[in-house]
Amino acid sequence: MKVEEKALVLDYLARGRSSDYKTEPIAQLIGTEYFTLLEVVPKENAGLKSLEEVYVGKDERPKIDFIKKRIPYKDLTNTALAELDNAIEKIVSGSEKKYVDFFNNSRSITLKRHQIELLPGMGKKHMLQVIEEREKGAFDSFEDIKKRVHSVPDPKHALVKRIVEELEGMDVKYYLFVRPPSQERDFRPRRRF
C-alpha cells in the first residue's frame, strides 16, 4: 500500500470542528507523494501553519500526534479548499523533474486514448505535438515544454487541474497522480436464491 512520508498543511483547527463529539485540535493535510487527503491530530502546541510541510511517516512524528483517517475531497473545510491549488502547485514545483517526466514517458491508455489527453486543455493535437517534440529530445522543465510546444496550455497548471479533478473523484476512470479512493464495501447480506 502507498504510504505518505510528508504532507502539506491545508487547514488547522485549533479547537476542532464544532460538529465533532470530542473537541480536539485537528489539521487537514495533503500528501506530497500520492496527494492523499488526511485528517490528523497535531501534538500539543505544534503551531501548524498553512502550507507547512510536516512528517507523517511511520517513524516518530515531531508535530503530528496521530493520523485520524483518510478523508474524501468533500470533507475538506472551506479553508482547506482555498489552499488546495496552492498546495498542489507547491508540490508539483518542488518535484518538477518527476512531473516533467510524465510528459517524457506518458503512453497510451487504450487504442484511442493517451495519458496526455487526460490533462485539461490537452487534446489529440497537443498530444501529437508533445510526442513529436519529445522524440527529438526529452523535456528538461515546464519552461522547456512551453518553449518547444507553442500551442500547449501551461503544463504545470494543467497538471494541477488534473490532480484536483482526481481528488474530486467525479467520473474519474483513470488515476494518473492521485492515490485512488478506497473502495466502499457493502456489508449488507446478499440474498441467495
C-alpha positions in Angstrom: 0.0 0.0 0.0 1.2 3.5 -0.9 2.1 5.5 2.3 2.8 9.2 2.5 6.0 10.3 4.2 5.4 14.1 4.1 2.3 16.3 3.8 1.4 19.9 3.5 -1.0 21.6 5.9 -4.2 22.8 4.3 -6.1 23.8 7.4 -5.5 23.8 11.1 -8.5 23.9 13.5 -7.2 24.6 17.0 -10.5 23.7 18.6 -11.6 21.1 16.1 -14.9 21.2 14.3 -17.9 22.4 16.2 -19.9 19.5 15.0 -17.5 16.9 16.4 -18.4 15.0 19.6 -14.9 15.3 21.0 -13.2 18.7 20.8 -9.6 18.3 19.9 -7.3 20.2 17.6 -7.3 18.7 14.0 -5.5 19.5 10.8 -6.2 18.6 7.2 -3.2 17.7 5.1 -2.4 16.7 1.6 0.4 14.1 1.0 3.3 15.2 -1.1 3.8 11.9 -3.0 0.3 10.5 -3.7 -1.9 13.5 -2.9 -3.6 11.6 -0.1 -6.0 13.8 1.9 -5.6 13.2 5.6 -7.1 14.4 8.9 -4.6 14.4 11.8 -4.4 15.3 15.4 -1.3 17.6 15.9 0.8 17.4 19.0 0.1 19.9 21.8 1.5 23.4 20.9 2.5 22.2 17.4 1.5 25.5 15.9 0.9 24.4 12.4 0.9 27.0 9.6 -0.8 26.8 6.2 1.3 25.0 3.5 3.9 23.9 6.1 5.4 20.6 5.4 5.1 18.0 8.2 6.3 14.4 8.5 3.5 11.8 8.6 5.5 8.6 8.0 5.7 5.6 10.3 8.6 6.9 12.5 8.4 9.4 15.3 6.4 12.5 14.1 7.7 15.8 15.5 4.4 17.7 15.0 1.7 15.1 14.5 0.3 13.0 17.3 -1.6 10.6 15.1 -3.4 10.3 11.8 -7.2 10.0 12.4 -8.2 9.0 8.9 -8.0 9.5 5.2 -10.7 11.9 4.1 -12.5 12.4 0.8 -12.4 15.7 -1.1 -16.0 16.6 0.0 -14.9 16.6 3.7 -12.3 19.4 3.2 -13.0 22.6 5.1 -13.5 25.9 3.2 -10.0 27.0 4.2 -8.5 23.7 3.0 -10.3 24.0 -0.3 -9.0 27.5 -0.7 -5.4 26.4 -0.1 -5.6 23.2 -2.2 -4.5 24.6 -5.6 -1.6 26.4 -3.9 -0.5 23.3 -2.1 -0.7 21.1 -5.2 1.3 23.8 -7.2 3.9 23.8 -4.4 4.2 20.0 -4.5 4.4 19.9 -8.4 7.0 22.8 -8.4 9.1 21.1 -5.7 9.2 17.8 -7.8 9.4 19.4 -11.2 11.5 16.7 -12.7 9.0 14.0 -11.7 6.1 15.8 -13.3 8.1 16.8 -16.5 9.0 13.1 -16.8 5.3 12.5 -17.1 5.4 14.4 -20.4 8.5 12.5 -21.4 7.2 9.0 -20.5 3.4 9.1 -20.8 1.8 6.4 -23.0 -1.4 5.2 -24.5 -4.1 4.0 -22.1 -6.3 2.5 -24.8 -6.1 2.3 -28.6 -7.9 5.7 -28.8 -6.8 7.5 -25.6 -3.4 8.7 -24.4 -2.4 9.9 -20.9 -1.6 13.4 -22.1 -5.2 13.8 -23.4 -6.5 13.3 -19.8 -4.9 16.7 -18.8 -7.4 19.6 -19.0 -7.0 21.6 -22.2 -5.0 18.9 -23.9 -6.5 17.2 -26.9 -5.2 14.9 -29.6 -3.4 17.7 -31.5 -1.5 18.8 -28.3 -0.7 15.2 -27.5 0.8 14.6 -31.0 2.9 17.8 -30.8 4.2 16.8 -27.3 5.1 13.3 -28.6 6.8 14.7 -31.7 8.9 17.1 -29.6 9.9 14.5 -27.0 11.1 12.2 -29.8 13.6 14.9 -30.7 14.8 15.0 -27.1 13.5 14.8 -23.5 11.9 17.8 -21.9 14.0 19.4 -19.1 11.5 21.7 -17.4 8.0 23.1 -17.7 9.5 26.1 -19.5 11.2 23.8 -22.0 7.8 22.2 -22.7 6.2 25.7 -23.2 9.1 26.8 -25.5 9.1 23.7 -27.7 5.4 23.1 -27.9 3.9 26.5 -28.6 0.2 25.8 -28.6 0.2 23.7 -25.4 -1.6 25.2 -22.4 0.6 25.9 -19.3 1.8 22.3 -18.4 2.1 23.0 -14.7 -1.4 24.5 -14.5 -2.8 21.5 -16.5 -1.3 19.1 -14.0 -2.7 21.0 -11.0 -6.2 21.0 -12.6 -5.9 17.2 -13.3 -4.8 16.4 -9.8 -7.8 18.4 -8.4 -10.1 16.5 -10.7 -8.7 13.2 -9.5 -9.1 14.3 -5.9 -12.8 15.3 -6.5 -13.3 11.8 -7.9 -16.3 12.7 -10.0 -16.4 10.5 -13.1 -12.7 9.7 -12.9 -11.8 6.5 -14.7 -8.0 6.8 -14.7 -5.9 8.0 -11.8 -2.5 9.3 -13.1 -1.2 11.1 -10.0 -3.6 10.6 -7.0 -3.9 7.5 -4.9 -7.4 6.1 -5.9 -10.1 6.3 -3.2 -10.5 3.1 -1.2 -13.4 1.0 -2.3 -16.6 1.3 -0.3 -17.6 -2.1 0.9 -21.2 -3.2 1.0 -21.8 -5.2 4.2 -25.4 -5.9 3.6 -26.2 -9.6 3.5 -26.7 -10.9 0.0 -29.8 -12.7 -1.0 -29.4 -16.2 -2.0 -31.8 -17.8 -4.5 
